[in-house]
Structure formats: C-alpha cells, structure tokens
Amino acid sequence: MIDGVVKLIDQRQLPHRLEIVECRDYRTLAEAIRDMTIRGAPAIGAAAAFGLALAARASHATTRDDLLRDLEAAATILRATRPTAVNLMWALDRVLNKARAANLDGDGLRELVIAEAQRIAEEDVETNRAMARYGAALIDDGDGVLTHCNAGALATVDVGTALGCIIEAHRQGKRIHVFVDETRPRLQGARLTAWELMQNGVPMTLIADNAAGFYMRKGKIQKCFVGSDRVAANGDVANKIGTYKIAVVARENGIPFYAVMPTSTIDMTLPNGDLIPIEERDAREVTHIEGVPIAPEGVNVGNPAFDVTPHKYITALVTERGVVYPPFAENLTRIMFEETQ
Ligand code: MRU
C-alpha cells in the first residue's frame, strides 16, 4: 500500500495482459478478492490485511472504540468474500486482535493497523523462501514434477508455495521438468503457472487435467507438489478442485505427494477436512470459456472450487518451519504449538 492505494496485478487478464488494479477503499478490495482479481491463499490473506489498512485510513472515527467498530465492520465484508482459504480469516483476526490489544487512540491505532498489514506481507516473503528451501530439498535431479492450479508468486507475496519449491530446485541446477495441469474451470495452471514457469525458464509441459494419470503411468512424474487453502488438524488438505484425484492416482502409481503451505494455512480448530467450508462458485465458470458458452443453455452445473485430500494420501506437508511427516495430528501439534513456545 502506497499513499492509501493498494495495487494488485489483475490475475484475470494474465497471460494476455499485465494490468494493475488500484484499490482505494476496502469494498473495492473485497470485490477484487471475490472476483479473483487477486487469488491464492497467502495473497488473499495479505490483501485482506491491507483492506483493513484502507478501512483504518478512511475511518473518521476519533475514539478507539469507534475505530475498532469501523474495522470490525470492514472485516465482516472482507471475511465474506471467499470461505475456504483460511489465510483470509487468519490475517483479519491477526490485525483485529493486535488493534484490540493495543492501548492506543485514533491515529496511533490507525498507524498500528497499517503497520501490521505491512508486516504480514513482509513476513510472507521470508516464509516463502523457507518453504522453497525445504521443498526444493525433496526434489531430485532429473525429476518430473506435477503441479496443479497456481501456487506461485501470483498466489503469495514472494516466490510462492509449491511453485516456489519447484523454481528453487531449478535454480539450484537440478534438471527438472514440470507438468502443469491446466486446472479447469478457471485455468490457473494454463494461464498463471505456465506463465510463471516460462518467465523463470523452467522446462515444462502444459497438460489437460485428465492427462495427469497418463503421464504418471508412463513414468514421467516422480513427485507431485501442490499448495493448499486450508489444512485441518489431522493433515487433511483442502486445495484447488482436482487435487484429490491427483493424490489418489499418485498413490496408485507410488508417486510421493507433497502439499506446501505456510503455517497460517493450518487450521488447528478443525479436527478433520470434512469440516472445511468449500466454496461453490458461479455456474458460468463451467458453462463458458472466455465468455463463450460451451454447454447447453440452462444445464445443471456443480462448481466446487476446492476439494479435500485425506491425509492418508499425503507424503508430507512442507511448511516454513520444516517438513511435517505422518502422524500428522501429532506432528502438526508439535510445529504449531510446542516449537513456538
Ligand atoms: O481459487 P484460487 O485460485 O484462489 O485457488 C488457489 C489454490 O487452490 C492454491 O493452490 C492455494 O491457494 C495455494 S497458493 C499458494
């Protein structure tokens, strides 16, 4: 955020156009999250925190209580934009709790909220780099790596989660080849991940989602790396729709399946993945491609944006605090609570 303006890359326009959208108020920012101008769990979290910073700047409140009320109203609007990525709730709660705990008035509280949003964004840079280091160590020279959706720089504040690991392995000189699922219906793989990998000069092949099993059976894929929008306390992983199917086919073919996420994506309040709210998006995402109808008018459509991969299919979770192996319930508790105390 610079001078009360939050600038976002309009991810809906990529790879054809690199356009910047300016958000000057939190409602515009909330709409940008909802319509996926900005997307990807950590990026959504950082953006929401800046939404509160915009709300703090715009508020005419002079007292602490009035400003807190304005912030809570803004948080309610921001929170309602997308339900699955827990980084959104995490970032809003972090800023709100910081503000509630501070014994400051008016301008002091405003500054605190803006600084906390900035800190969330800055911390994500370090977090991304740590995950990239841990994840890259799991990738061997000569590996074919399958990824799904976009878990790269566009989805975070720095190099990304799953894609950050892949790009780091390439940067370390490992000769890898990435298989990128196109990721219907929003095509984040085709539009965003392919673009990011090509920008970084990483050898890759774009494939239709349905082709992943074919390449696994052919022996072209040695590892799967995906991001996550929410991890339950037992290690179940919610990620872009289609992830579950990849994990099951990977297991069938004896291929390790890694999910990469910052600890802000881990929701220890949910005992298992069945409790993760799954966003249902507009039917038009399925019935139309780039505005062109591809299905009969009036057809019945289901469009869940995410699915849950049961932890039994997951080889390990890669976080900024290290690689977490099964038993996940035990080991997640350790990295989330014990090691930070
Ligand atoms: O609907 P999206 O594009 O926001 O979904 C994004 C994903 O599913 C990503 O894999 C996830 O947010 C991790 S991104 C670092």
Boltz pocket constraint, residues with backbone or C-beta under 6 A from the ligand:
constraints:
  - pocket:
      binder: B
      contacts: [[A, 38], [A, 39], [A, 40], [A, 41], [A, 42], [A, 85], [A, 148], [A, 149], [A, 150], [A, 151], [A, 152], [A, 155], [A, 156], [A, 160], [A, 161], [A, 162], [A, 188], [A, 226], [A, 227], [A, 228], [A, 229], [A, 239], [A, 240], [A, 241], [A, 260], [A, 305]]
      max_distance: 6.0
